[in-house]
Amino acid sequence: MVKHQPLQVYERQLCLSCLTGIYGCRWKRYQRSHDNTTKWELLWSLILLFTFSLLLVWFYFWWEAHNDYNEFNWFLYNRSGEWSDRTVPILATTAAGFTYITFLTILALCHIAVGQQLNLHWLHKLGVTAALLTTVIGVISVNQMWGDEWTVIPISLQATGPFLHIGALVAVTGLAWLVAGQVARSERTRFQVLVVLIYLSGLLGLYVAPLSVTSPCIMDPTHLKPRPDVIGHQGAPMLAPENTLLSFKRALLMNVTGLEADVTVSLDGVPFLMKDHSLRRTTDVQKVFPDRQMDDASFFNWTDLQSLNAGQWFLRDDPYWMVHTLSQRDVRLAANQSVCSLEQLLRLAAPHNRTVVLHLRRPPPGHPRHDSWINDTLEAVRLAGVPQSLVMWTPETRRSQVRQEAPGLIQTSLEKQPPQTLHQKGISRLLLRYNQAGPQDIREFSRSNISLTLYTVNEPWLYSVLWCSGLSSVSSEAPHVLKKVPYPIWLMSPDEYCLIWVAADLVSFAMVLGIFVLQKWRMSGMRSYNPEQIMLSAAVRRSSRDVNIMKEKLIFSEVSNGVSGEELYVENGYDDFYSNRGVSH
């Protein structure tokens, strides 16, 4: 006697086929399974989740580090000697990897939502491994070479924290559908309790997360201090070649209150503006003096320096991706720039009553001006005829001597020190990197009558955070960008933030509760239904529909009786089916 199971009729499930096919290359129905995921595949799911979390932090880091891209490129230039925008390949690979891993993560969540077994294809496993290793190597490299930049994450959270909290709350609330579905489908009480406890713990943590969110922009708007002054760091280097007269003129058009420049001294004692130790990056020294291109910039005399072009590199390298925004006139002006002397800068700033911040670099040992560089710089200030009260003096070397010879200079420190120490040294201003002073430090220096300037501030979000912190001035490479920020990007009172926080938590809790109830009701009606088992008689009654008929699991216990498959179906009452389908027997 032949034992058999009824024929099964399946409708096409295109979405499910694509879901399991893309994730695990299981395009056929018989390849899919509702069984529990194996421990090996669960491990890969955890690896995928960890990779997604790591890439999310890595992507966020580089997104917020946009303020310091030029600093990163200049740092690598000093190590390699070749200038290029190294952030482009990093951003491209990060975006591609994050998109890919996010896509796989969404597919995995969809598998869980429809109750399918997770089975990541081996090619995807290779991709996940490559993304994980690449990101880990990137994190280690940044930590070794540019470790201070990690502070951009907590600083940026002062601007993005409240909004990231709302986004995370929406995402975790949406996960309630998956969690509730898993709990409703499971028949193991321990598993149900464990999943619910883990989910509710995470949800509760998000509900109280705003208690740890601190932002200076959550304040009474009536206590907002005046807009911080903007100092043009190297002029406006995004609009013109850095440390050139054109760059400083562009900065003055942006209503900056000061100009900041890097100064060194030439072989014949003329202070001039140059940030790099060599002239290779910002001049055509390779063309004019090919045998001296690796020499220190201070070993050129002023006549040789004036013969160099200091603008064509800007048009060729386009360090800030801004050349395409320049007019034809600006392009011609930029192409004809030369090395600028300190005296020329001071004469430009004096009529506009603008402060000039000087960063001095001492010539190397063996240089004729190695011991007289301070006097050479002071002489240039005197010859320019600029009031001493407009010059911020930053070198610590011979500060007491400088104070005696030029008592009107604004003594400025580049080192963070207690206010009492600064007052004892006669220092009234402090110039620090933006990550060296928090809101508390800013308030303390302000109360002690120490004017604090933070550099380099290029992004509106960072400018807004520092504005809300009460900072008096910033140094920026993008004064044209900060000029368009007349008010902090966002500002709300503590009461308003508390109202948004509580309302978001209540809405989330109500939605989570509703989702769990809905899933419980939905699953209770499906426990006795198995979509894989549809009787053949249903297909006969709905012969007008386009269905695919599969004959599965015919188990023969007696093969020797010689009963054919067709006779088997006639004996069991399926003769009408063959006649309806046009099959003769």
VOGU-3710 file (C-alpha; in Angstrom, 3 decimals, decimal comma):
1> mvkhqplqvy> 0,000/0,000/0,000  1,320/3,438/-0,888  1,446/6,104/1,826  1,468/9,683/0,642  0,816/13,254/1,631  -1,573/15,493/-0,297  -0,175/17,610/-3,090  0,755/21,137/-2,005  -0,216/24,272/-3,919  1,924/27,389/-3,568
11> erqlclsclt> 1,316/30,945/-4,632  4,228/33,013/-5,832  5,854/35,072/-3,064  8,142/37,435/-4,935  9,068/39,645/-1,976  9,943/36,691/0,230  11,975/35,105/-2,556  13,970/38,310/-3,043  14,457/38,643/0,707  15,873/35,170/1,253
21> giygcrwkry> 17,604/35,134/-2,135  19,591/38,333/-1,626  20,513/37,522/1,968  21,295/33,831/1,686  20,949/32,922/-2,010  17,853/30,830/-1,189  15,598/31,691/-4,109  13,541/28,464/-4,153  10,767/27,695/-1,719  12,173/24,340/-0,693
31> qrshdnttkw> 15,424/26,101/0,313  13,665/28,251/2,896  12,915/27,182/6,424  10,963/28,340/9,460  13,207/26,329/11,761  15,246/28,010/14,469  18,439/29,651/13,304  21,551/27,599/13,959  24,108/28,735/16,539  26,655/29,322/13,774
41> ellwslillf> 24,317/31,654/11,938  23,388/33,379/15,187  27,086/34,087/15,683  27,289/35,642/12,235  24,196/37,702/13,015  25,956/39,066/16,100  29,071/39,817/14,019  26,888/41,636/11,506  25,273/43,668/14,292  28,646/44,545/15,810
51> tfslllvwfy> 30,013/45,570/12,402  26,976/47,758/11,821  27,406/49,456/15,213  31,129/50,038/14,660  30,571/51,424/11,163  27,821/53,673/12,489  30,260/55,258/14,967  32,993/55,414/12,306  30,658/57,058/9,824  29,440/59,553/12,438
61> fwweahndyn> 33,040/60,384/13,362  34,017/61,272/9,821  30,782/63,159/9,269  31,451/65,426/12,237  35,212/65,631/11,573  34,444/67,620/8,416  35,454/70,675/10,430  39,044/69,391/10,480  39,546/67,785/7,065  42,213/70,307/6,097
71> efnwflynrs> 44,057/69,704/9,356  44,025/65,971/8,634  45,374/66,461/5,099  48,085/68,830/6,290  49,099/66,358/8,988  49,502/63,590/6,397  51,371/65,969/4,114  53,961/66,562/6,821  54,428/62,798/7,151  54,525/61,892/3,475
81> gewsdrtvpi> 55,674/65,068/1,750  52,916/64,741/-0,863  49,730/66,755/-0,803  46,387/65,195/-1,665  42,922/65,104/-0,198  43,146/61,812/1,709  39,632/62,195/3,091  38,064/61,352/-0,295  38,982/57,616/-0,367  38,206/57,332/3,344
91> lattaagfty> 34,753/58,848/2,908  34,053/56,783/-0,211  34,951/53,461/1,406  33,152/54,370/4,629  29,963/55,315/2,800  30,071/52,165/0,648  30,756/49,881/3,605  28,122/51,489/5,796  25,503/51,273/3,054  26,280/47,610/2,412
101> itfltilalc> 26,254/46,570/6,076  23,103/48,582/6,742  21,390/46,814/3,842  22,349/43,394/5,212  21,181/44,388/8,683  17,790/45,435/7,323  17,501/42,135/5,456  18,306/40,229/8,652  15,603/42,135/10,540  13,134/41,367/7,752
111> hiavgqqlnl> 13,992/37,666/8,071  13,141/37,845/11,747  9,924/39,725/11,017  8,600/37,035/8,660  9,892/34,154/10,762  12,483/32,937/8,280  15,646/31,151/9,304  18,778/33,336/9,103  21,347/31,913/6,709  23,854/34,505/5,513
121> hwlhklgvta> 25,523/33,573/2,233  29,257/32,953/2,345  29,960/35,852/-0,034  28,196/38,214/2,363  30,199/36,719/5,212  33,366/37,638/3,348  31,988/41,135/2,792  31,108/41,562/6,467  34,563/40,337/7,486  36,245/42,751/5,068
131> allttvigvi> 34,138/45,670/6,327  34,878/44,798/9,948  38,639/44,423/9,457  38,873/47,603/7,372  37,010/49,608/9,987  39,088/48,214/12,849  42,305/49,075/10,985  40,964/52,568/10,318  40,070/53,106/13,971  43,517/51,961/15,115
141> svnqmwgdew> 45,252/54,184/12,544  43,279/57,286/13,528  43,879/56,543/17,192  47,633/56,435/16,611  47,994/59,360/14,213  45,103/61,665/15,049  43,944/60,560/18,476  42,898/64,031/19,637  40,210/64,104/16,972  38,071/61,541/18,804
151> tvipislqat> 36,970/64,390/21,071  34,865/65,670/18,185  32,295/62,977/19,033  31,376/64,187/22,555  31,583/67,801/21,395  29,268/67,165/18,454  26,810/65,361/20,715  26,211/68,716/22,383  24,653/69,776/19,088  23,153/66,504/17,882
161> gpflhigalv> 22,421/64,681/21,149  18,750/65,676/21,551  17,985/64,813/17,946  19,901/61,529/17,983  17,926/60,583/21,078  14,635/61,109/19,225  15,939/59,115/16,259  17,089/56,252/18,469  13,725/56,283/20,238  11,907/55,958/16,911
171> avtglawlva> 14,152/53,075/15,827  13,827/51,122/19,066  10,075/51,714/19,140  9,882/50,275/15,628  11,828/47,209/16,781  8,936/46,455/19,101  7,150/44,839/16,138  9,948/42,304/15,711  10,358/41,690/19,432  6,621/41,231/19,975
181> gqvarsertr> 6,445/38,867/17,018  9,267/36,718/18,358  7,698/36,599/21,799  4,280/35,692/20,405  5,666/32,940/18,150  7,879/31,368/20,783  6,527/28,620/23,016  9,417/28,793/25,489  8,596/30,924/28,509  12,223/31,565/29,446
191> fqvlvvliyl> 13,004/32,844/25,974  9,977/35,130/26,049  10,907/36,585/29,423  14,553/37,066/28,416  13,715/38,859/25,164  11,177/41,121/26,823  13,553/42,013/29,658  16,409/42,857/27,278  14,166/44,970/25,089  12,506/46,815/27,959
201> sgllglyvap> 15,891/47,492/29,573  17,134/49,125/26,391  13,908/51,055/26,000  14,008/52,271/29,597  17,606/53,350/29,111  16,534/55,477/26,152  13,655/56,947/28,145  16,032/58,296/30,787  18,945/59,050/28,395  18,177/62,811/28,316
211> lsvtspcimd> 19,289/62,965/31,949  22,841/62,540/30,624  22,407/64,877/27,637  24,137/68,188/28,298  24,174/70,949/25,736  24,881/74,653/26,166  22,132/75,254/23,609  19,555/74,104/26,173  19,333/77,423/27,973  17,151/80,428/28,536
221> pthlkprpdv> 17,362/82,389/25,238  17,466/85,647/27,197  20,877/84,615/28,585  22,451/84,208/25,143  25,609/86,298/24,852  26,591/88,380/21,798  27,724/86,661/18,633  31,388/85,530/18,853  33,856/87,488/16,787  35,424/85,678/13,835
231> ighqgapmla> 39,155/85,807/13,094  40,243/84,799/9,609  42,770/81,988/10,020  45,247/82,492/7,154  42,685/84,927/5,762  39,928/83,150/3,884  41,861/80,100/2,596  38,754/78,494/1,109  38,283/81,438/-1,242  41,915/82,337/-2,031
241> pentllsfkr> 45,426/80,922/-1,522  46,277/80,833/2,178  48,501/83,510/3,727  48,324/85,739/0,646  47,099/89,333/0,407  44,112/88,174/-1,650  43,111/85,738/1,092  43,237/88,424/3,775  41,311/90,860/1,589  38,585/88,258/1,093
251> allmnvtgle> 38,458/87,752/4,855  38,017/91,487/5,438  35,018/91,414/3,091  33,457/88,832/5,444  33,554/91,321/8,346  36,134/89,429/10,373  37,435/91,158/13,485  40,966/89,864/13,082  43,464/88,113/10,826  45,657/85,181/11,817
261> advtvsldgv> 48,916/84,343/10,053  51,922/82,027/10,269  55,220/83,915/10,233  58,819/82,901/9,657  61,938/84,921/8,854  63,842/84,889/5,573  67,589/84,530/5,121  67,988/88,330/5,011  65,762/89,015/8,009  62,382/89,761/6,388
271> pflmkdhslr> 59,417/88,197/8,250  57,050/86,583/5,732  53,953/84,393/5,864  54,358/80,650/5,428  52,826/77,747/7,339  54,911/74,871/5,936  58,566/74,275/6,600  59,201/74,056/2,849  57,828/75,912/-0,163  56,826/72,832/-2,165
281> rttdvqkvfp> 53,100/72,814/-1,391  52,170/76,478/-1,744  54,605/77,811/-4,360  56,186/76,842/-7,671  59,629/76,402/-6,121  60,008/73,086/-8,005  59,917/75,065/-11,244  61,952/78,136/-10,252  64,489/76,563/-7,886  64,315/72,794/-8,523
291> drqmddasff> 67,565/72,126/-6,681  66,334/73,904/-3,541  62,770/72,669/-3,345  63,437/70,607/-0,219  65,182/73,470/1,626  63,553/75,121/4,603  61,530/78,162/3,536  63,546/80,423/5,836  66,747/79,721/3,846  65,452/81,782/0,910
301> nwtdlqslna> 66,069/85,512/0,817  63,230/87,921/0,238  64,167/88,560/-3,397  63,963/84,842/-4,190  60,666/84,543/-2,341  59,133/87,370/-4,345  59,985/85,532/-7,571  57,759/82,586/-6,616  54,107/82,165/-7,507  51,978/81,443/-4,442
311> gqwflrddpy> 48,588/81,046/-6,095  48,664/78,512/-8,924  48,862/75,575/-6,490  45,485/76,641/-5,067  43,811/76,384/-8,462  45,567/73,108/-9,248  45,040/71,235/-5,962  41,715/72,856/-4,993  42,274/71,922/-1,308  38,761/72,905/-0,205
321> wmvhtlsqrd> 36,819/71,968/-3,357  35,821/75,614/-3,782  37,605/76,718/-6,968  34,514/76,011/-9,089  32,641/78,708/-7,136  35,138/81,441/-8,040  34,526/83,969/-10,779  36,933/84,318/-13,676  38,292/87,492/-12,129  38,966/85,762/-8,817
331> vrlaanqsvc> 40,681/82,895/-10,635  43,011/85,335/-12,400  43,770/87,128/-9,142  44,477/83,872/-7,338  46,811/82,678/-10,090  48,988/85,793/-9,733  49,553/85,818/-5,968  53,043/86,013/-4,477  54,499/85,353/-1,036  53,238/87,950/1,448
341> sleqllrlaa> 55,450/89,691/3,998  54,378/90,464/7,552  54,707/94,170/6,918  52,279/93,952/3,985  49,730/92,157/6,139  49,998/94,716/8,943  49,607/97,616/6,527  46,471/95,947/5,150  44,910/95,396/8,591  45,715/98,773/10,173
351> phnrtvvlhl> 43,259/100,966/8,166  40,431/98,527/8,971  41,353/98,485/12,687  41,604/94,695/12,640  43,581/92,605/15,106  46,451/90,499/13,734  47,349/87,203/15,418  50,960/86,142/14,830  52,165/82,527/14,975  55,958/82,726/14,781
361> rrpppghprh> 58,206/79,868/13,733  61,843/80,123/14,694  64,382/79,525/11,894  66,332/76,262/12,301  69,804/76,159/13,892  72,514/77,424/11,564  70,215/80,086/10,163  71,645/83,646/10,315  68,429/84,810/12,036  68,163/81,927/14,479
371> dswindtlea> 68,849/84,231/17,452  67,453/87,518/16,117  64,039/86,337/14,834  62,161/88,020/17,684  63,851/91,368/17,013  63,266/91,029/13,262  59,563/90,507/13,840  59,273/93,430/16,268  61,063/95,628/13,747  58,558/94,680/11,053
381> vrlagvpqsl> 55,708/95,641/13,394  57,374/99,016/14,038  58,001/99,697/10,335  54,395/98,904/9,431  53,201/101,691/11,700  50,378/99,594/13,076  49,229/100,271/16,659  50,698/97,670/18,990  47,259/97,143/20,514  46,202/95,444/17,275
391> vmwtpetrrs> 48,907/92,753/17,395  48,438/89,542/19,378  51,849/88,156/20,355  51,911/84,383/20,923  55,588/83,186/21,257  56,645/82,235/24,784  60,306/82,842/23,923  61,622/86,045/25,521  58,121/87,169/26,439  59,394/89,418/29,233
401> qvrqeapgli> 61,824/91,108/26,823  59,075/91,634/24,269  56,816/93,115/26,953  59,515/95,660/27,796  60,321/96,612/24,198  56,716/96,607/22,962  54,435/96,993/25,987  51,375/97,654/23,845  51,277/94,204/22,250  48,446/91,896/23,312
411> qtslekqppq> 50,187/89,083/25,155  48,527/85,823/24,109  49,217/82,279/25,258  48,833/79,104/23,201  48,981/76,930/26,319  46,039/76,294/28,611  46,884/77,574/32,075  44,904/78,625/35,158  43,642/82,230/35,022  45,769/83,185/38,038
421> tlhqkgisrl> 48,940/82,013/36,270  48,032/83,913/33,126  47,455/87,124/35,099  50,816/86,739/36,830  52,514/86,514/33,433  50,664/89,540/32,133  48,720/87,485/29,595  45,223/88,710/28,790  44,249/86,432/25,901  44,259/82,696/25,301
431> llrynqagpq> 44,262/80,906/21,947  43,405/77,187/22,107  42,112/74,400/19,893  38,357/74,052/20,203  38,604/70,687/22,003  40,802/72,110/24,777  38,101/74,190/26,450  34,603/73,119/27,410  31,642/75,278/28,445  32,840/75,299/32,059
441> direfsrsni> 36,320/76,488/31,033  34,821/79,196/28,844  32,753/80,535/31,741  35,728/80,403/34,107  38,028/82,336/31,770  35,271/84,849/31,084  34,787/85,495/34,812  38,564/85,970/35,152  38,671/88,561/32,320  40,705/86,286/30,075
451> sltlytvnep> 39,594/86,637/26,460  39,449/83,154/24,949  39,679/82,366/21,241  39,201/78,821/19,945  40,437/77,465/16,610  39,721/76,159/14,008  35,942/76,581/13,830  34,531/76,073/10,338  31,180/74,342/10,836  27,973/76,192/11,816
461> wlysvlwcsg> 27,052/73,538/14,396  30,363/73,984/16,219  30,092/77,755/16,021  26,566/77,548/17,478  27,660/75,355/20,393  30,520/77,711/21,249  28,211/80,698/20,900  25,782/79,196/23,392  28,739/78,463/25,701  29,510/82,182/25,868
471> lssvsseaph> 32,739/82,205/23,834  33,995/85,630/22,801  35,764/84,785/19,522  36,759/81,976/17,164  39,423/81,516/14,530  38,068/80,135/11,268  39,148/79,091/7,788  35,570/79,627/6,629  34,523/83,170/7,613  32,209/83,212/4,576
481> vlkkvpypiw> 30,301/80,266/6,096  30,078/81,641/9,637  28,948/84,992/8,263  25,684/83,244/7,335  25,024/82,182/10,945  23,218/85,145/12,549  21,777/82,970/15,327  22,551/79,537/16,825  21,244/76,692/14,680  18,975/75,641/17,511
491> lmspdeycli> 18,239/76,982/20,943  15,556/75,901/23,394  14,759/76,481/27,024  15,057/73,616/29,547  11,260/73,556/29,928  10,761/73,133/26,183  13,298/70,319/26,032  11,705/68,593/29,029  8,299/68,788/27,365  9,637/67,248/24,133
501> wvaadlvsfa> 11,427/64,552/26,102  8,401/63,500/28,164  6,035/63,655/25,177  8,351/61,481/23,068  8,647/58,906/25,856  4,878/58,739/26,378  4,156/58,354/22,669  6,829/55,653/22,390  5,472/53,732/25,380  1,923/53,857/24,036
511> mvlgifvlqk> 3,073/52,607/20,631  5,143/49,779/22,127  2,218/48,676/24,277  -0,134/48,769/21,291  2,307/46,804/19,121  2,666/44,035/21,716  -1,124/43,742/22,072  -1,594/43,723/18,288  1,059/41,070/17,740  -0,375/38,899/20,503
521> wrmsgmrsyn> -3,828/39,058/18,924  -2,438/38,563/15,430  -0,324/35,536/16,316  -3,024/33,880/18,392  -5,127/33,492/15,265  -2,260/32,038/13,251  -0,941/29,349/15,604  -3,107/26,625/14,067  -2,430/27,744/10,496  0,486/26,428/8,473
531> peqimlsaav> 0,861/28,298/5,176  2,942/25,434/3,779  -0,002/22,995/3,870  -2,748/23,869/1,414  -4,998/21,009/0,254  -5,188/20,090/-3,396  -8,957/20,415/-3,341  -8,573/24,150/-2,771  -6,585/24,382/-5,975  -9,311/22,513/-7,897
541> rrssrdvnim> -11,963/24,911/-6,698  -9,785/27,894/-7,693  -8,628/26,607/-11,057  -8,887/30,088/-12,589  -5,921/31,361/-10,561  -2,337/31,002/-11,684  -0,908/28,544/-9,178  2,131/26,335/-9,154  1,577/22,713/-8,185  4,348/20,793/-6,504
551> keklifsevs> 4,226/17,082/-5,740  6,224/16,544/-2,565  7,090/13,883/-0,053  5,544/10,768/-1,631  6,692/8,067/0,735  6,439/4,591/-0,721  6,376/1,820/1,812  5,706/-0,873/-0,867  7,293/-0,323/-4,249  6,957/-3,935/-5,448
561> ngvsgeelyv> 3,172/-3,729/-5,943  3,806/-1,941/-9,296  1,250/0,821/-8,721  2,108/3,800/-10,939  1,854/7,386/-9,847  -1,122/8,019/-12,124  -3,009/4,931/-10,858  -2,272/6,071/-7,343  -4,059/9,329/-7,880  -7,042/7,669/-9,585
571> engyddfysn> -7,396/5,223/-6,692  -7,370/8,030/-4,179  -10,020/10,098/-5,913  -7,913/12,586/-7,837  -9,086/11,535/-11,303  -11,053/14,741/-11,701  -7,946/16,734/-11,078  -6,110/15,140/-14,011  -9,034/15,643/-16,303  -9,346/19,294/-15,264
581> rgvsh> -5,664/19,894/-15,902  -5,815/18,216/-19,314  -3,646/15,281/-18,290  -4,545/11,859/-19,670  -3,882/8,677/-17,767
//
